[in-house]
């Protein structure tokens, strides 16, 4: 893995957003009119988005696509990132909501898998279409990671660490890139590579490595003491927790599990964690396999998802004062984009 300094990494990710503004979707050139549509469109959802809490958002997206295309839409709820990637790459699913890294993997397996749309930032543009990859510790242990008035990742070495999945952008790709860049400057770890972070044990960087399989379960690993430190994004756990101290997604921010939190946090009400590192990441796309759907259907989906009607749908873009749960928030909207938006994620492996 290329040793990318943190500042360079952040600049790469944000620059890609600026470069991506105003792009037209690559689906228009890669989808062909002579592809025969299936009887139903299958959407594959990553484990983070497959929970019961998010069924209303999934259903609203399904209904919008059904109305625009005249085709039935079926959800494929997966329990593993690899299943989702394989489903869209093989065409067993024609659509999938992916993170940046899982999208890059799917596109590598099948170049006909391209972004359909991506959710904007609060500005309604790609300029702030970001979420956060965070390194978290349990409340009460944060002093171990103090450095002056802030926090440092120096002391994560030797700890029990939980990632999400090797196919997760914010739950693996970005944090491991950061760790390799940071620790390889030290003589002890000068030869550190991302693959060295996959397993723990004697002589390894971590004493133990766990993979939660979802952001929710990586956080559960932390709160139940299975891990000392965890990689967890902000968006996939936001509906289960409240910010109770500090500034959102900045080092020192403290979050508390809600009293009425659903599974897998139903028995963890009041548990707290602290952010010690936070890195912006490009929003992941709803991707389409253009070899499995006609151009007419692809264009119809882009049109309906980027429409004012969808933008105003409060089951898809959840108002900030709503008690409903979903994975997109108002005043965001869907925007058409193309593969180039995810080049910075791809570059992390070069």
MIFIZA-288002 format. One record per residue (C-alpha): residue in three letters; residue number from 1; chain; y negated, x, z. Coordinates in nm, 4 decimals. Each point is the difference from the previous one (the first is absolute). Example, Ala and Ser with C-alpha at 12.3 -4.5 7.8 and 13.67 -1.06 7.14 Angstrom:
# residues 2
PT    aa     i   ch         py         px         pz
PT   ALA     1    A     0.4500     1.2300     0.7800
PT   SER     2    A    -0.3440     0.1370    -0.0660
END
This chain:
# residues 350
PT    aa     i   ch         py         px         pz
PT   UNK     1    A     0.0000     0.0000     0.0000
PT   UNK     2    A    -0.3458     0.1245    -0.0860
PT   UNK     3    A    -0.1934     0.1074     0.3080
PT   UNK     4    A    -0.2982    -0.2334    -0.0227
PT   UNK     5    A    -0.2770     0.0429     0.2608
PT   UNK     6    A    -0.0851    -0.3251     0.1778
PT   UNK     7    A    -0.3539    -0.0177    -0.1376
PT   UNK     8    A     0.1315     0.0564    -0.3526
PT   UNK     9    A     0.2629    -0.2690     0.0503
PT   UNK    10    A    -0.2590    -0.2558     0.1084
PT   UNK    11    A    -0.2311     0.0941    -0.2885
PT   UNK    12    A     0.2901    -0.0344    -0.2474
PT   UNK    13    A     0.0906    -0.3455     0.1242
PT   UNK    14    A    -0.3552    -0.1327     0.0079
PT   UNK    15    A    -0.0932     0.1625    -0.3315
PT   UNK    16    A     0.2887    -0.1788    -0.1647
PT   UNK    17    A    -0.1449    -0.3299     0.1146
PT   UNK    18    A    -0.3377     0.0824    -0.1498
PT   UNK    19    A     0.1633     0.1114    -0.3235
PT   UNK    20    A     0.2110    -0.3140    -0.0065
PT   UNK    21    A    -0.2922    -0.2424     0.0121
PT   UNK    22    A    -0.0237    -0.1996    -0.3179
PT   UNK    23    A     0.3372     0.1098    -0.1387
PT   UNK    24    A     0.2011    -0.2429    -0.2030
PT   UNK    25    A     0.3637    -0.0659     0.0853
PT   UNK    26    A     0.2563     0.2125    -0.1789
PT   UNK    27    A     0.2206    -0.3082    -0.0228
PT   UNK    28    A    -0.1886    -0.1122    -0.3116
PT   UNK    29    A     0.1342     0.2882    -0.2062
PT   UNK    30    A     0.3430     0.0426     0.1562
PT   UNK    31    A     0.1100    -0.3631     0.0069
PT   UNK    32    A     0.1343    -0.1263    -0.3306
PT   UNK    33    A    -0.0144    -0.3506    -0.1370
PT   UNK    34    A     0.3675    -0.0091    -0.0950
PT   UNK    35    A     0.1314     0.0391     0.3559
PT   UNK    36    A     0.1795    -0.3187     0.1031
PT   UNK    37    A    -0.1010    -0.1364     0.3380
PT   UNK    38    A     0.2751    -0.0670     0.2561
PT   UNK    39    A     0.0610    -0.3497     0.1358
PT   UNK    40    A    -0.1797     0.1015     0.3200
PT   UNK    41    A    -0.2308     0.2819     0.1086
PT   UNK    42    A     0.1278     0.1961     0.2994
PT   UNK    43    A    -0.2480     0.1743     0.2305
PT   UNK    44    A     0.1392     0.2758     0.2235
PT   UNK    45    A    -0.1763     0.0510     0.3328
PT   UNK    46    A     0.0150     0.3150     0.2133
PT   UNK    47    A     0.1379    -0.0414     0.3556
PT   UNK    48    A    -0.3563     0.0101     0.1381
PT   UNK    49    A    -0.0900    -0.3154    -0.1938
PT   UNK    50    A     0.3317    -0.1842     0.0224
PT   UNK    51    A    -0.0440    -0.1422     0.3493
PT   UNK    52    A    -0.0149    -0.3703     0.0851
PT   UNK    53    A    -0.3635     0.0420     0.1082
PT   UNK    54    A    -0.1016     0.0664    -0.3598
PT   UNK    55    A     0.1882    -0.2832    -0.1727
PT   UNK    56    A    -0.3179    -0.2030    -0.0658
PT   UNK    57    A    -0.1670     0.2876    -0.1852
PT   UNK    58    A     0.3132     0.0659    -0.2041
PT   UNK    59    A     0.0318    -0.3705    -0.0823
PT   UNK    60    A    -0.3655    -0.0284    -0.1062
PT   UNK    61    A     0.0366     0.2951    -0.2379
PT   UNK    62    A     0.3229    -0.1473    -0.1351
PT   UNK    63    A    -0.1671    -0.3364    -0.0604
PT   UNK    64    A    -0.2954     0.1545    -0.1829
PT   UNK    65    A     0.2342     0.1881    -0.2335
PT   UNK    66    A     0.2201    -0.3059    -0.0550
PT   UNK    67    A    -0.3021    -0.2079    -0.0961
PT   UNK    68    A    -0.1296     0.2649    -0.2420
PT   UNK    69    A     0.3299     0.0841    -0.1693
PT   UNK    70    A     0.2064    -0.3180     0.0238
PT   UNK    71    A     0.2856     0.2091     0.1399
PT   UNK    72    A     0.1661    -0.0370     0.3389
PT   UNK    73    A    -0.0690     0.2866     0.2402
PT   UNK    74    A     0.2646     0.1294     0.2425
PT   UNK    75    A    -0.0597     0.2377     0.2905
PT   UNK    76    A     0.2320     0.2958     0.0579
PT   UNK    77    A    -0.0500     0.1040     0.3634
PT   UNK    78    A     0.1258     0.3540     0.0464
PT   UNK    79    A     0.0980     0.1997     0.3069
PT   UNK    80    A    -0.0473     0.3441    -0.1553
PT   UNK    81    A    -0.2663     0.1649    -0.2159
PT   UNK    82    A     0.2640     0.1385    -0.2343
PT   UNK    83    A     0.1309    -0.3502    -0.0715
PT   UNK    84    A    -0.3478    -0.1177    -0.1005
PT   UNK    85    A    -0.0605     0.3029    -0.2231
PT   UNK    86    A     0.3365    -0.0378    -0.1717
PT   UNK    87    A    -0.0472    -0.3747    -0.0467
PT   UNK    88    A    -0.3260     0.0367    -0.1943
PT   UNK    89    A     0.1098     0.3125    -0.1895
PT   UNK    90    A     0.3245    -0.1627    -0.1162
PT   UNK    91    A    -0.1632    -0.3295    -0.0906
PT   UNK    92    A     0.2053    -0.1966     0.2523
PT   UNK    93    A    -0.3447    -0.0841     0.1357
PT   UNK    94    A    -0.2817    -0.0324    -0.2502
PT   UNK    95    A    -0.2753     0.0382     0.2610
PT   UNK    96    A    -0.0279     0.1913     0.3270
PT   UNK    97    A    -0.2713     0.0551     0.2573
PT   UNK    98    A     0.0165     0.3752     0.0618
PT   UNK    99    A    -0.1757     0.2813     0.1787
PT   UNK   100    A    -0.1399     0.2864    -0.2056
PT   UNK   101    A     0.3004     0.2291     0.0512
PT   UNK   102    A     0.2596    -0.2708    -0.0628
PT   UNK   103    A    -0.1915    -0.0952    -0.3144
PT   UNK   104    A     0.0011     0.3634    -0.1199
PT   UNK   105    A     0.3766     0.0140     0.0610
PT   UNK   106    A     0.0588    -0.3233    -0.1919
PT   UNK   107    A    -0.2189     0.1157    -0.2912
PT   UNK   108    A     0.1881     0.3317    -0.0093
PT   UNK   109    A     0.3315    -0.1876    -0.0234
PT   UNK   110    A    -0.1382    -0.2313    -0.2688
PT   UNK   111    A    -0.3404     0.0677    -0.1657
PT   UNK   112    A    -0.0126    -0.3688    -0.0963
PT   UNK   113    A    -0.0760    -0.0731     0.3662
PT   UNK   114    A    -0.3794    -0.0027     0.0223
PT   UNK   115    A    -0.2653    -0.1523     0.2273
PT   UNK   116    A    -0.0742    -0.3665    -0.0613
PT   UNK   117    A    -0.2803    -0.0348     0.2571
PT   UNK   118    A    -0.1193     0.1699     0.3173
PT   UNK   119    A    -0.1964    -0.1499     0.2868
PT   UNK   120    A    -0.3608     0.1172     0.0209
PT   UNK   121    A    -0.1922     0.1135     0.3023
PT   UNK   122    A    -0.2446    -0.2292     0.1782
PT   UNK   123    A    -0.2590     0.0872    -0.2656
PT   UNK   124    A     0.2149    -0.1791    -0.2571
PT   UNK   125    A     0.0385     0.3268    -0.1922
PT   UNK   126    A     0.2356     0.2974    -0.0082
PT   UNK   127    A    -0.2563     0.2218     0.1731
PT   UNK   128    A     0.1320    -0.0956     0.3437
PT   UNK   129    A     0.3507    -0.1172    -0.0926
PT   UNK   130    A     0.1446     0.1960     0.2896
PT   UNK   131    A     0.2215    -0.0364     0.3010
PT   UNK   132    A     0.0920     0.2650     0.2588
PT   UNK   133    A     0.2891     0.2309     0.0702
PT   UNK   134    A    -0.0099     0.0660     0.3731
PT   UNK   135    A     0.1756     0.2258     0.2465
PT   UNK   136    A     0.0470    -0.1846     0.3289
PT   UNK   137    A     0.1037     0.0793     0.3563
PT   UNK   138    A     0.0746    -0.2311     0.2892
PT   UNK   139    A    -0.2895    -0.0772     0.2330
PT   UNK   140    A     0.0241     0.2296     0.2994
PT   UNK   141    A     0.1215     0.2959    -0.2049
PT   UNK   142    A    -0.3132     0.0541    -0.2067
PT   UNK   143    A    -0.1344     0.2795     0.2226
PT   UNK   144    A     0.2792     0.2235    -0.1328
PT   UNK   145    A    -0.1749    -0.0103    -0.3373
PT   UNK   146    A    -0.3590     0.0447     0.1167
PT   UNK   147    A    -0.2127     0.2676    -0.1615
PT   UNK   148    A    -0.3531     0.0240     0.1356
PT   UNK   149    A    -0.1607    -0.3398    -0.0435
PT   UNK   150    A     0.2594    -0.1062    -0.2553
PT   UNK   151    A     0.3677     0.0217    -0.0819
PT   UNK   152    A     0.2236     0.2502    -0.1773
PT   UNK   153    A     0.3472    -0.0188    -0.1518
PT   UNK   154    A     0.0898     0.3494     0.1318
PT   UNK   155    A     0.2302    -0.1315     0.2689
PT   UNK   156    A     0.2090    -0.2300    -0.2215
PT   UNK   157    A     0.2243     0.3011    -0.0706
PT   UNK   158    A     0.3168    -0.0270     0.2063
PT   UNK   159    A    -0.0411    -0.3722     0.0619
PT   UNK   160    A     0.2168    -0.2986    -0.0943
PT   UNK   161    A    -0.1656    -0.1382    -0.3134
PT   UNK   162    A     0.0410    -0.3326    -0.1805
PT   UNK   163    A    -0.0856    -0.0410    -0.3675
PT   UNK   164    A     0.0395    -0.3246    -0.1945
PT   UNK   165    A     0.1966     0.0946    -0.3124
PT   UNK   166    A    -0.0066     0.2910    -0.2413
PT   UNK   167    A    -0.1240    -0.2541    -0.2571
PT   UNK   168    A    -0.2984    -0.0969     0.2171
PT   UNK   169    A    -0.3414     0.1370    -0.0960
PT   UNK   170    A    -0.1771    -0.0386     0.3338
PT   UNK   171    A     0.3182     0.0161     0.2072
PT   UNK   172    A     0.1293     0.3267    -0.1480
PT   UNK   173    A    -0.1624     0.1490    -0.3113
PT   UNK   174    A    -0.3551     0.0327     0.1292
PT   UNK   175    A     0.0806     0.1091     0.3577
PT   UNK   176    A     0.2556     0.2604    -0.1106
PT   UNK   177    A    -0.2476     0.1386    -0.2534
PT   UNK   178    A    -0.2538     0.0278     0.2795
PT   UNK   179    A     0.2503     0.1717     0.2300
PT   UNK   180    A     0.1076     0.2529    -0.2638
PT   UNK   181    A    -0.3624     0.0779    -0.0843
PT   UNK   182    A    -0.1021     0.0342     0.3646
PT   UNK   183    A     0.2936     0.1832     0.1562
PT   UNK   184    A     0.0782     0.2369    -0.2890
PT   UNK   185    A    -0.3186     0.1869     0.0946
PT   UNK   186    A     0.1793     0.1070     0.3184
PT   UNK   187    A     0.2344     0.2996    -0.0179
PT   UNK   188    A     0.2810    -0.1868     0.1747
PT   UNK   189    A    -0.0015    -0.2755    -0.2630
PT   UNK   190    A    -0.1321     0.1864    -0.3042
PT   UNK   191    A     0.3033    -0.1010    -0.2087
PT   UNK   192    A    -0.0010    -0.3633     0.1115
PT   UNK   193    A     0.0905    -0.2524    -0.2711
PT   UNK   194    A     0.0159    -0.3781    -0.0003
PT   UNK   195    A     0.3796     0.0058    -0.0068
PT   UNK   196    A    -0.0059     0.1953     0.3280
PT   UNK   197    A    -0.1434    -0.3109     0.1645
PT   UNK   198    A     0.2904    -0.2251    -0.0923
PT   UNK   199    A     0.2273     0.1076     0.2848
PT   UNK   200    A    -0.0547     0.1170     0.3551
PT   UNK   201    A     0.1932     0.2323     0.2291
PT   UNK   202    A     0.0080     0.3571     0.1236
PT   UNK   203    A    -0.2248     0.2243    -0.2065
PT   UNK   204    A    -0.1401    -0.3024    -0.1858
PT   UNK   205    A    -0.3620    -0.1100    -0.0005
PT   UNK   206    A     0.0861    -0.3199     0.1884
PT   UNK   207    A     0.2566    -0.0366     0.2769
PT   UNK   208    A     0.1129    -0.3296    -0.1545
PT   UNK   209    A    -0.0989    -0.1989    -0.3096
PT   UNK   210    A     0.0379    -0.3750    -0.0323
PT   UNK   211    A    -0.0701    -0.2360    -0.2912
PT   UNK   212    A    -0.1039    -0.3487     0.1047
PT   UNK   213    A     0.0574    -0.1530    -0.3422
PT   UNK   214    A    -0.3254    -0.1950     0.0333
PT   UNK   215    A    -0.3409     0.0664     0.1539
PT   UNK   216    A     0.0715    -0.2618     0.2638
PT   UNK   217    A     0.3210     0.1697     0.1123
PT   UNK   218    A    -0.1547     0.3466    -0.0080
PT   UNK   219    A    -0.2558    -0.1343     0.2485
PT   UNK   220    A     0.2778    -0.1584     0.2074
PT   UNK   221    A     0.1654     0.3438     0.0150
PT   UNK   222    A    -0.3187     0.1349     0.1560
PT   UNK   223    A    -0.0603    -0.2835     0.2450
PT   UNK   224    A     0.3603     0.0031     0.1243
PT   UNK   225    A     0.0058     0.3778     0.0504
PT   UNK   226    A     0.2437     0.0788    -0.2795
PT   UNK   227    A    -0.2706     0.2158    -0.1567
PT   UNK   228    A    -0.2851     0.1968     0.1544
PT   UNK   229    A    -0.2138    -0.0268    -0.3133
PT   UNK   230    A     0.0181    -0.2425    -0.2931
PT   UNK   231    A    -0.1473    -0.0428    -0.3446
PT   UNK   232    A    -0.1140    -0.3607    -0.0435
PT   UNK   233    A    -0.2609    -0.1484    -0.2331
PT   UNK   234    A    -0.2649    -0.2466     0.1127
PT   UNK   235    A     0.0545    -0.3011    -0.2274
PT   UNK   236    A     0.3675    -0.0693     0.0670
PT   UNK   237    A    -0.0392    -0.0224     0.3773
PT   UNK   238    A    -0.3519    -0.1440     0.0260
PT   UNK   239    A     0.1171    -0.3581     0.0586
PT   UNK   240    A     0.2001     0.1047     0.3081
PT   UNK   241    A    -0.2667     0.2000     0.1845
PT   UNK   242    A    -0.3635    -0.0030     0.1121
PT   UNK   243    A    -0.2446     0.2907    -0.0004
PT   UNK   244    A    -0.0851     0.0359     0.3695
PT   UNK   245    A    -0.1988     0.3253     0.0080
PT   UNK   246    A    -0.1747     0.2310    -0.2456
PT   UNK   247    A    -0.0735    -0.0451    -0.3702
PT   UNK   248    A     0.2635    -0.1409    -0.2345
PT   UNK   249    A     0.2204     0.2650    -0.1643
PT   UNK   250    A    -0.1731     0.2979     0.1559
PT   UNK   251    A     0.1420     0.2564     0.2455
PT   UNK   252    A    -0.0140    -0.1370     0.3518
PT   UNK   253    A     0.0262    -0.3654    -0.1047
PT   UNK   254    A     0.2269    -0.1965     0.2337
PT   UNK   255    A     0.2053    -0.3018    -0.1119
PT   UNK   256    A     0.1848    -0.2528     0.2155
PT   UNK   257    A     0.2909    -0.2236    -0.1042
PT   UNK   258    A    -0.1050    -0.3670     0.0162
PT   UNK   259    A     0.1446    -0.2346     0.2594
PT   UNK   260    A     0.1403    -0.2317    -0.2674
PT   UNK   261    A     0.1145     0.2703    -0.2417
PT   UNK   262    A     0.3004    -0.0940    -0.2111
PT   UNK   263    A     0.3129     0.2105    -0.0382
PT   UNK   264    A     0.0529     0.2906     0.0042
PT   UNK   265    A    -0.2814     0.0115     0.2600
PT   UNK   266    A     0.0806    -0.3176     0.1960
PT   UNK   267    A     0.1215     0.2017     0.3010
PT   UNK   268    A    -0.2745     0.2632    -0.0222
PT   UNK   269    A    -0.3086    -0.2053     0.0884
PT   UNK   270    A    -0.2646     0.2220     0.1606
PT   UNK   271    A     0.1520     0.3256    -0.1252
PT   UNK   272    A    -0.2666     0.2407    -0.1243
PT   UNK   273    A    -0.0338     0.2917    -0.2398
PT   UNK   274    A    -0.2701     0.2462    -0.0989
PT   UNK   275    A    -0.0971     0.1392    -0.3407
PT   UNK   276    A    -0.0169     0.3811    -0.0100
PT   UNK   277    A    -0.0363     0.0367    -0.3788
PT   UNK   278    A    -0.1043    -0.2380    -0.2780
PT   UNK   279    A    -0.0083     0.0603    -0.3770
PT   UNK   280    A    -0.1174    -0.2432    -0.2714
PT   UNK   281    A     0.2605    -0.0973    -0.2614
PT   UNK   282    A    -0.0323    -0.1861    -0.3311
PT   UNK   283    A     0.1171    -0.3626     0.0159
PT   UNK   284    A     0.3413    -0.0589    -0.1559
PT   UNK   285    A     0.0443    -0.2277    -0.3033
PT   UNK   286    A     0.1900    -0.3093    -0.0892
PT   UNK   287    A     0.1991     0.1695    -0.2758
PT   UNK   288    A     0.1672    -0.1519    -0.3046
PT   UNK   289    A     0.2962     0.1126    -0.2068
PT   UNK   290    A    -0.1441    -0.0572    -0.3479
PT   UNK   291    A     0.3415     0.0379    -0.1638
PT   UNK   292    A     0.1165    -0.3097     0.1890
PT   UNK   293    A    -0.2884    -0.2421    -0.0687
PT   UNK   294    A    -0.1879    -0.1003    -0.3145
PT   UNK   295    A    -0.3573     0.1101    -0.0584
PT   UNK   296    A    -0.1063    -0.3650     0.0098
PT   UNK   297    A     0.1447    -0.0380     0.3502
PT   UNK   298    A    -0.1425     0.3309     0.1204
PT   UNK   299    A    -0.3478    -0.0927    -0.1258
PT   UNK   300    A     0.0239    -0.3450     0.1595
PT   UNK   301    A     0.0858     0.1565     0.3367
PT   UNK   302    A    -0.2922     0.2419    -0.0188
PT   UNK   303    A    -0.2330    -0.2846    -0.0874
PT   UNK   304    A     0.1088    -0.2257     0.2859
PT   UNK   305    A     0.0181     0.2723     0.2658
PT   UNK   306    A    -0.3479     0.1320    -0.0829
PT   UNK   307    A    -0.1478    -0.3516    -0.0208
PT   UNK   308    A    -0.2597    -0.1485     0.2324
PT   UNK   309    A     0.2563    -0.2634     0.1029
PT   UNK   310    A     0.2383     0.2662     0.1335
PT   UNK   311    A    -0.2834     0.1958     0.1621
PT   UNK   312    A    -0.1001    -0.3132     0.1931
PT   UNK   313    A     0.3565    -0.0843     0.1018
PT   UNK   314    A    -0.0020     0.0462     0.3782
PT   UNK   315    A     0.3784     0.0274     0.0123
PT   UNK   316    A    -0.0194     0.3118    -0.2175
PT   UNK   317    A    -0.3270     0.1557     0.1154
PT   UNK   318    A    -0.0123    -0.0819     0.3695
PT   UNK   319    A    -0.3485    -0.0645     0.1476
PT   UNK   320    A    -0.0844     0.2428     0.2784
PT   UNK   321    A    -0.0323    -0.2780     0.2601
PT   UNK   322    A     0.3300    -0.1654    -0.0980
PT   UNK   323    A     0.3133     0.0004     0.2137
PT   UNK   324    A     0.2133    -0.0002    -0.3147
PT   UNK   325    A     0.1956     0.3148    -0.0824
PT   UNK   326    A     0.0219     0.1775    -0.3320
PT   UNK   327    A    -0.0441     0.3396    -0.1618
PT   UNK   328    A    -0.3309    -0.0537    -0.1822
PT   UNK   329    A    -0.3318    -0.0851     0.1638
PT   UNK   330    A    -0.3159    -0.1692    -0.1249
PT   UNK   331    A    -0.2380     0.1028    -0.1551
PT   UNK   332    A     0.2512     0.2032    -0.2015
PT   UNK   333    A     0.1258    -0.1066    -0.3426
PT   UNK   334    A     0.2563     0.1115    -0.2565
PT   UNK   335    A    -0.1144     0.2353    -0.2760
PT   UNK   336    A     0.1814     0.1165    -0.3110
PT   UNK   337    A     0.0619     0.3748    -0.0053
PT   UNK   338    A     0.2329     0.2567    -0.1568
PT   UNK   339    A     0.2361     0.2833     0.0801
PT   UNK   340    A    -0.2752     0.2640     0.0218
PT   UNK   341    A    -0.1140    -0.1411     0.3344
PT   UNK   342    A     0.3130     0.1451     0.1612
PT   UNK   343    A    -0.0183     0.3504    -0.1465
PT   UNK   344    A    -0.1249     0.1477     0.3328
PT   UNK   345    A     0.3144    -0.1326     0.1714
PT   UNK   346    A     0.2117     0.1510    -0.2772
PT   UNK   347    A    -0.1859     0.3313     0.0315
PT   UNK   348    A     0.1067     0.0354     0.3644
PT   UNK   349    A     0.3503     0.0853    -0.1242
PT   UNK   350    A    -0.1135     0.2638    -0.2496
END
